Structure formats: structure tokens, C-alpha cells
């Protein structure tokens, strides 16, 4: 958990008295009075996030005892107009928090007996059909809602900069359908396409468009007049929309784009206000409907000892408390929502900025933890667990990859950076990198409890487990398991190979033209035209490798900008894949040149060896690009 800094403590008084241009609040009568510290806790924490993580604005809603006890806006919704955030009227894009409404809509048609959640979705779909990739293993609505349907992940180019460019949901589900890459019900792998498909199922069963169904059956009954899934939004809602931003330079912001898209049931286009989300949370906590019960019930666990998945929700555990959690991230907007039904508490936090190094997503979770600590009574402290000897400890060591990482699309490159490493930590423990959601705590230390179960050393009581098949499960992210990689699949190895091969190709760019120039200056007999063409090909391969590396470095250097580039399918991404595609035939040309050099006796032995090493570097780099789908047509099929 992020702790309050000394700087924050010394400026708390000034923080709480933020001017009306930067802070609006709505006082809502409380059923049970909130603790006196709640206002000051939220005020000071949010002011700290906005200032030090460079986020323009935020809104926070807390419900307790069946009523909203806090609903506040902070900072500005638009940095140009300086419009302050209004918790009642400022609309925020929800991102994946929209999946909660999709799950609720799907749960309603299940509760009404219109859909069997365990039946083949093709029994209910009308606008499209799911391919029978795994005969005898059809996809079900239950699997769509628990991220276990087995579809690949591909969000490249799925979003739009404006609502007018959005294609119909059913059309997009056909033309942009990712392949099924694993049998359903096997592993949790966060699945946006699955939720979009669940939204279409609701539309097909109800006879209404998905936005209309949500408006009539969820938003209207709760009085959520500032919320919509329609694209474009109704004029009154559109007029109050916040703009999303990422930090730019030392003090400015760049406005993010890409918040619209056909897959609205999974995130893009969905809008709500802080006050409306308070109404929704209250409904979830107080309305004992079958649909709500379906959402707040575990339907899938990767490991029986770990938090599971409801419909839309992830099971949440912190200390001795349990609840239901969901977060949402879309360019420029980051939201977090938690329900603690056992204490009738709900918290919603949203920011209209990515924050420095993408910290806004963690800031929301950090604030929720602070609020829960303030509102929910502490559970009796339990004795610290005893360390246990795990005879399989050494078998857990290695590299793991999130199951959500694409196997078939450009998003496979996420596997190079979104990796988890596990290493031994003493006699009865492990140390991991890549599992922590807190950017300030990349490493975590774990104590063995026995039988593949571990608890984090410290006060959070987070857990991880090693399940069957070499699968790692983290209590922090139940919606995505982690698959163990063989040594040859190691991202560290692949990054090393890419670095070495790129370096060797860079040397080729320098060496071969210099050698040719020296030979000419010394009046040597020119090599045969084919030999000169081979060297020219090697030089071109090196130049292409340099350009590819530079373009890819620009893409990954700013994670906030990359979050916008991927769903929009930016020209820079197209440049990366175009250069990667060009490298494949060039590498084949260098290989052909190396073979010919030995067969025809070009150059001396040293020259032939150096050229062969260059050919090996070109092949290595091309193979890595194919493996991570950093190529396009006509070679994309080689990567499948």
C-alpha cells in the first residue's frame, strides 16, 4: 500500500481547502454517518495522486449502509476549459468496468430462464456462430463471463477516435473475431472478445440492441440518468464528458483518444458519473435479486484455495475481509470498484489521466484499500503462518507468461515484457517479479505454506498458488493465470537473442560498405556482381534492423502512449510490422548469399565466416519477429 508522505502531511490543511475551481462535492445524507476521517482521508490522498502523479482530475464515491456517504469530484475534467469535475454531471469513460453491466445484463436473461449459462452459446446467438474449433467442447455463457472461453486476445485497431466511426457490434464480432486457441474451461485468460460476445447474446435473446437493453433494464430502474452505452452519447451526457490525458513533457498533458469502439459490452464507449455509480453499487448491495446473486457468486476457480471469478467480478481478499472487485482501463481513464457485502460498503474511484508511468490504475486500488481500512472494522489478528517445507519448491522456479498474452496477433509482443519470474528465496520461500500491481514494489517475497501455496511476507496476506500443469495463480488477478515457460520460451533469452542479432546486423551496416570502399581504394579486382549484391543485401538487412529497433523502441518507451496506439492501430505500429515484414525476405537473401559464398568461393575464409555469422544474426532476428507476430502479410501465416 502506498503510504502518506511527509510532504503530504505538511500540506494537508491546504489540500482540504482546494478552491471550487479544482474541487466540487455533493453532500449526500448518510444512512449511517461516515467516520469523520473519511473526508479528510480521501481529500488528502486524491490531492497527492493528482499532484505527484500528474493526473488532471478524479471522482470518488463511497456507499455504506444503503446510502451514498461520499461523492466528490477533484481537479478538472478538461485542462483547456478548466471545467471542474462534478460528481453528479461529469461523465467518465469506464473502460472494462463496463463488463459489470454486461455481466448484469447476461445474469438477468439467465435469471429469467431465457438462457442456460451451461449451454452452447450458439443455441442463443442469431447474428453469428462460434466456430466448432474443439468438437465436443462448445463455448458457454458461463465461460464467457469467467474469462475461460479460450479465445485469443487481439485488441489491435479495435477502438476508434470518435463515435461516428464505430461499426455495429455483430459485424465486428465476425470480421474481427480472434481464433479459439484453447479448449474452454481450462484456464482463466482475461477475454475482451468473450464479453463482447456475451453482449451480443443478450441483444439476440432480448431483441434489443445491447445499449438499449442496458438502458431499459439496468440504468433506468436505478435512476442512472448520466450513464449510457450508446455511441454517440445523448447530447446532455456528451456535454458533460471528461477528457482523458497522459503526462507530456515536464508539466503538460496530451489528450488521449481511442475511447470508442464496437465492443462496448467489454469497455469502449461506456460512460457513467460518480453519483450514478453510487446508485449502481447500492443496488448491488441492497437488491437481493437472482441476477445480483449470480454476479456475486464464484463460478470458476483456477485453484480451489485461491480467489475465484463471479460474473463480471473478481473475488477480492484483503486481510480477513472478502469482497467483489473490478477495474477498468482505457486510454486516459482508469477506474476501480469494490463491494464489501459483509459490511454493506462500496467504493468507486476514477481518474481522467494515466498518471506518470501509468500510476493512475494503482492509485485507485491504493485509495480503495485506504478507504476499506477506515470503514471496515479490523478482523481479529491471526497468528502468522508457520513456514512449511515444500519438496516441489525447486520446480516452481522459472519464467511465466500471462495466459491472456496473444498467440496469434501483434499483441504477442506483450509476452516479452509482461513476464513473471520466480526464484528461490531462502529455504522455504520464493521471490517474484512481475506479479505486483504496485509500481513501487516490483518484487515480492513469499513464504511457503505447503503443497504449492504461498503467502506474501508482510501484512497484506496476499497469496499465490502453483496449480496443475505448471500454472501460477495470483490472488491479485484471479482473471488471468500464468503459464510456465520452457527454457527455450524464456522472454529473457529472446530479448538477449534480439539484442545480439541486432548488434551484429548493425556491425554489418558499418563493416560491409567500409570493406567495399577499402577494396576500391586499393584497386583490388571487384568481386562478382552476385557477391556484391549479397553484401548489399546484408547492409540493407542491417539498416532495416536498425529502423525496426528504433520504431519499436518509440512504441514501448511510453506505456501510456502505447495504451492508445494498440487499440487504435496507429501508423507507428504499422511501420513496425512493415519493417518486420521486410526483414524476413532480406534475411532469406542473406542466407542465400552465405550459401553461395561457400559454394563459389567468394572472399577469403574469414570473410565467408563473417558473412555467415551475419546471416545467422538475420535469421535469428527474423525468427524472433515471427514468433512475436511482429510481421504482416505475406509472412504472417508463418507465425501461426
N, C-alpha and C positions, 0 to 999 in steps of 0.2 A: 504493500500500500504506500502511496506517496504521502510523505509526511509534510506537515506545515512548516515552511521555512522560517527562519528568524526574521528575514525581511518581511514576510507576510504578517508576522505577529506585530511588528513595529508599525505597520501601516494599516492595521485592521480598522481602526477608527475612521480613517479617511475612506477606506474601501466601502464601509457600510453606508456612508453618506454620498454615494455616487449620484451625480446630478441626474435630473429627469431625462436629459438627452441620452444618457447611457443606461438608464435603468427604469423600467416600468414594472409595477407589481399589481396584482389583483388580490385583494384580501377576500378570501372565501371563508364563511363561517365554518368552524370545525365542529364536527360531532363530538370529538374529544380533543381538547386543546393539545396542540403540538408542544413538545418540550421547548422551553424558552430559548435554548441554544440553537434550535433548528435554523431560524432565520439567519443568525449571525454566522453559523457554520457554513451554510450554503453561500451566503453573500461573499464571505472572505475566500472560500475555496474557488468559486467561479471567477472572482476578480483575479485571483492568482493565475488560473488557467488562461484567461483571456490576455493578460498582460505578458506573461512569461512564455507562453506557447504560441503567441501571436494568432489569436482567433478573434474574429470581429464580434461575434455575438453568441448567445446561448439562451435556452429556456429550460426551466426545471419545474416539474410538477410532482407533488407528494400527496398521496391519498392515504387516509388512515381512518379506521372506524366507520367506513362507509361514506366518508366525505373528503373533499379536497381540503387539505390543511395548508398547502403552499402551492402557489402558481406564480412564477416570476419570470420576467424577461430581463436579459442583461445585454449590454453593448448595443450594436447596431445591426439591423437586418440588411442594410445597403450602405456600403462605405462611401459612396458618392453623395447620396442624398442625406446621409447621417440619420436615416429613419431608425428610431429606437425599436428594439424588439418588444412587441406587445404579446404577452402570453395568450391573449384571447383572440387576436386577429392575425398575428404573423404566422404564415404557413411555412412549414419546413418540409423538405423532401425527406421521406422516411427511409429510403433505401430498403434493405432487407427486412426492416421491421414490418413492411407490408405483408410479409409472409404470415404474420399473425392473423391478419384479416382473411387471407386466403385459407388458412387452416380453419378459421372460424366458419367461413362460408362452406367449406367442404364438410366440416363437422355437422353443420346444420342439415345438409342434404342426407348425411348418414343418419342423424337422429330422427329425421322424418321418414326413414325407411326407403328412401329413393335410391340409395347406393349401398352396396355391400362393400365395406372397405377391404375385404379379403378377396374380392372377385377381380378378374381380369378387367383392367380399365377399358379395354376395347368393347366390353359389354355395354358401356355407358357413353363412350365417345362417339360423336357423329361427324365432326369436321375432319377427323384424321384417324389413322390407325397406327398403333405402335408395332413396329416390325417384330416378328417372332424369332428374334436372334437366338434365344435359348429355349428351344422347344420343351414344353412341359413346365416352364418357369415364367409365367406371364407376370407383367408388372401390375401391381395393385395400388389402389389409392393409399392404403396404409403405408406402403413403401415410398410412394411419392412424398408423403408428409413426414417421413422419418429419414429422408436422405439415403435410402437404401435401395433405390430402384435400379442402380447400375449404369446410368447414363454418364458419358464423358462430360468434361467441363470445357466449355468454349464460349467465352463472352466477347471475343474479339469482334468489334464492329456491330455489337448488338444494340447500342444506345444511339440516341440522336441529340442534336443540339436544340431542336425545337419540336413542339408537339405536332406541328403540321406535317412533319416528315415521318411520323410513326405509321408502320404498316399494321394491318389487322393481326390480332393475336393468333388466330387459327392459321393464317398464311405463314407467319413467321415460324410457327411450330413445325411446319412442314419443310419450308425452304432452308431453315437454319437448325434443323434437328441434328444434334450430335449423336454419334453411334452409341449403342449399348456395349460397354466394354467389360462388364462382369455380370454374372448371374445376380438377379435381385435377391435382397435379403441376406447378403453375405457380409457386407461391411458398410459402415456409415461413411459416406463421402459427400460433403456439402454439395447440394444439387439445385442449381437455379432452374435448369430446364424442367426438372421434375415438378417444381412448384408452379411454373408457368402452365404445365400440362394439367395440373390439378385445377387451376383457374379455368381452363377451357372445359374441363369435365363439368365443373359447376355450371358454366354457361350452357353446355349442351343439355344437361339434365333439366335445368330450370327454364330454358327457352329465352333467357335474357342475356344480354352482354354481361361480361364479368363486372365492369364498373357499375352497371345498373343494378345488378344483384346486390353488390356490396352496399350501394346507396340505399336501396329499399329495405334490406333485411338486417343491416348492421348499423349504418351511420344514422339513418333517420330515427329508428327506435331509441337510440341513445342521445339524440339531440346534437349530433356532431356536425353542426352546420358549416364549420370551417374546414371540413375534410372531404377529399374526393379522390377517386381513382380515374376520373375522366381526363382525357388528353385531347384538346386543351381544357384547362380548368374553367369552371364558370367564372364570369367576369369579377364578381365580388371576391372570390378566393384568389384569382390571379393577381388582383390589385394589391393583395397583402403578402405576396410571396417574398420570402427572404432570398437573398443571393448567396451562393456558396463561393468560398475563396480558399486559396492556398497562399502561404507566405511568398513574397517576392522581394528580392534584394534584402536590404537591412531593415526596412521598416514598412514596406508596402505590401499589397496583396494583388494577386491575379485572380480574376473571376473564373471559376470553374464552369465547364459545360459538360453536357452528357447526362443530364438527369432524366431524360425522356426515353421511352422505348416500348416496343410491342409487348415485352414480357412484364407488364405491370403487376401481375399477381406475385411476381418474385421481387419487385422493388422499384424499377424506374417509373416515374410519373406520379406515384402515390404521395399525397400531401396531407398534413394534419397540423393542428395547433397544439400548444402545450395544454390548454384548457380542455380541448377535445380529448386528448389522450388521457387526461384525468378522468373524464367520463367513461372512457373505454376501460380503464383499469378498475374503476369502481364497479362497472358491470361484471367484469371477470371475477371480482372478489365477492360480490353480493348476489348475483343472479345464479341460482343453482339450477341451470339448465343442463340438459344432456349434452349439448354441444360444448358448453364450457367444461363439463366434466371430462369429455373426450380429449379436449386440448390439454388439460392438466392431469393427465394420466400417462405413465410410462408405457410406451408401445414397443420400444426397442432398446436393448442394452447390448453394447459390444462385449461387455464383461459384466457378469451379474453383481460384482462388487462395486461397480462404478456408476456415476450419474448416467441417466438414460435420456431418451428423447420422447417428448409428448408430441402432440400435433402442433407444429409451429414453434413450440417452446423447447428449450434445453433445461433439463433438471439442474438446479443450482444448489450447491452446498458451500457453506462458509461457517467454519467452526461447528457448532451444533445446530445451526439453522439450515432449513431447506426452503427452496422456492422454485420459481419458474422464470427463466431469463431469455431475452432475445436482444440482439444488437443489429444495427443496420449501418452500412457504409456505402455511400455513393459519392461521386466527385463533389467535394465541398460540403458535404453534410454527414454527420456521424451521430447516431442515436443509440441509446441504451435504455432498456426497460426491464424492471424486475418486479415480480409479485412474490410476496411472502404471505401466502394464505393463512398460515397458522397464527399470524399476528395482524391480519387484515391491513397489511401495508403494501403500497405500490409506489414505485419511483420511476419517473421518466426524465431523461436528460438528453438534450440535443444541442449540437453546435453547428453553426453555419460556416465552419472553416476546418481545414485539415489539420492545422497546427504544425509547428516546427517538427520535422521528421515524423509527421503523421501522428502526433501525440494525442489528437482530439479523441480518437477512439478509446485510448486507455484512460484519458481524463474522465470520460463518462463513467467508466467502470469504477475508477477510483472514488468519484463522488458518490456513487451508489453505495459502495462499501462504507463510506463515512456516514451516510445518512442511516443506513441499516444499523450501524453500530450505535448511533444516537437514539434511534426509535425503538429498536427491538431489545428487550432485556437479555442480558448475557445468560447463556446456558451455564449450568454448573460445570466448573472446570474438571476435565477428566485427566486421569494420570497419563503422563507421557508414555507412549507405547514402547515396549521393550524391543530392542533390535533382535532380529531373528536371523539365523543362518539360512541362506538360500543357496542350495547346491547348484542352482542353474544361473547364478549371478553372472558368470563369465559369458553365458550365451546371450545375454541382453545387450552386450557391448557392440556398438556399431553405428551405422547411419540409417536413418529412417526418413521416409518421404510421406507427406500428407496424401491420403488416398484421393483427395479431391484434385490433385495435380493431373492435368490432362495427359492422355496417352496419344492423342491424335491431332492436336491443334497447336498453334503457336504458344498457347498458354503452358505447354510442356516445359518451357524455359523456367517457369516458376520452380521446377524441381532442382534447378541449380542453386537457388538462393533460399527457398523455403524448406530447408532440410533440418533435421533434428539429429544431434549427435549424442550418444550415450557412452559414458566411460566410467570406469570403476572409481569409487571414492572411499578408500579405506577398506576394511574387511567386510563390512555389512552395508555398504551404501553405493549409490550411484550419483553421478553428476551429469546434468544435461544442459545443452544449449539449444535454443530454438523452440522451446515449449512455452516459455514465459510470455505473457501478454504485456508485461510491463517493460517498456523500452529501457528503463534504468536498471533492470535486473535481468540481463540476458542469460545468466547461469542460475541453475537451481541445484540444491543438494538434497538427496533423498535417502531416507532410512528404510532398510528392508524390513518388512513385516512378515515375510514368508510367502511362499507359493506365488511368486511373481508380483506381489503387491508392495507398493512403496508409499511412504508418507513424506511430504516435504518437511525438511528441518526448519523449524520456526513456528510462528503462531497461526498460519493460515489453514493448516490441516489439509492442504491440497493433496491429492493422491494421483498416482499413476499405476497402471497395471499392464502386465505383459500377458496377452491372451493367446489363444491357439493360433498357430500359423505365423508366429513371429509378428503379431500385431501389437502395437503400443497404443494404449488408451489413456488420455489425459482428462482429469476431472474439469479442467478449464475449458475444454472444447469437446463436448460429447458428440457433436455433429460431424466430426471428422476424425477417423482413426489414422494411425501412422503405420505404414508397411515397411518391414525391414528390407534393406537392400543388400544384395550380394556385393562382394568387394569390387567387382567389375562395373557395378552400377553406381559406385560412390560418386556423389557430386564433387567432392574434393579432388578425386582422381581426374574427373572430367575437366574441371577447371584448370588443373595442372596441365593436362594434355593440351587444352586450348591455349594456355599461356605459352607453353613451349613451342607448339607448332606455329603460333602467330609470330613469336620472336624469330624463329628460323626463317619464316617467309619474309619478314622484314629485312633480315640479312640478305636474302636473295634479291630484294629490290635494290639494295646497295651494291652487292657484290657483282652480279652478272653484268650490269651496264659498265661498271668500272673495269672488269676483265676485258670486255669487248673494246673499250676505249684504249686500254693499255696495249692490247694486241695491235690495234690500228696504228697507234703512235710509234710502235716498234717495227712497223712494216711487216708484220707476220702475214703469212698466207691466210686469207679468210677461210673460216670453216664453211662447210657446205650449207646451202640455204636452209635445209631441214634442221641442221644443228642450231643455226642462228634463230630459226623460228621457235625451236624448243626453249632456248634461253629467253626469248621474248615472252613466251607463254608463262615461264616461271616468274618473270618480272611482273607481268600482268596479274598473275595469281597473288603475288605479294602485295601489290598495290590494292587489289580488291580486298585482301585480308585486312589491310590497314584501314581501308574505308569502312569495312563491315564492323571492325572492332570499335572504331570511333563512333559510328552511328549507334551501335548497341550501348556503348558507354553513356551516350547522351540520354538514351531511353531509360536506363536503370539508375542514372545518377540522382534523379529526383523522384522518390517514390510517390510523392503527391501528384506530380505531373503524369507519371506513368499510370496512376489510377484513372486519369482522364483519357490518356492515349489508348489504353487497351479497349475499353468498351466503345470508343468512337472509331477505332481502326484508323489512326492518324496516318498522314503521309510519311512520317518518320518511320513508323512501323513497316509500312510498305517498302520503304527504302532498305530497311534492314533485311527483309525477306528477299528483296530483289538482288541485293549484293550476295546474300547467302546462296541464292539460286545460281548466280553467275559463277560462284566458286566451284560448284560441282563439275561442270564441263571443263573448267580450267584445270582442276585437279586431275581429271582424266587425261587431259592433254599433256600435263607434266609427267604423268606416269608413262604415257606412250613415248614421250621424249627420252625418259630414262631407259626404257627397254631398248629403244633404237640406238641410244648412245653405246650400250654394251654390245649390241649385235653388229654395229657398223664401226665401232672403234673411234667414236668421236672423242676428242680431247685426250688428255692423259688419264691415267688411272685415278689420280687424286681428283681431277675434275669430274670424272664419272661418279665417284663416290659422293662428292658434294652434291651433285645434281640428284643422285638417288636419295640422299637424305632430304633434299628439298621436296622431292616427290612424296616421300613418306610423311613429311610435315603437311603437305597439301591434302593427302588422303586422310590423315588423322583429323584435320580441321573439318574437312567436308563430312566425315562420318559423324563428328560431334554435332554439326549443324543439322544433319539428317535426323539424328537421334532426338534432338530437342525441337524438331519441326520448324527450324529457322530458315526453311526454304519454301518456295512456292512452286507453282506449276512450271515446267512439266515434271519436276522431280519429287513433288510432294508424296506421290504414291510410294516412293522408295522408303519413306519414313514410317509408313503404316505397318 
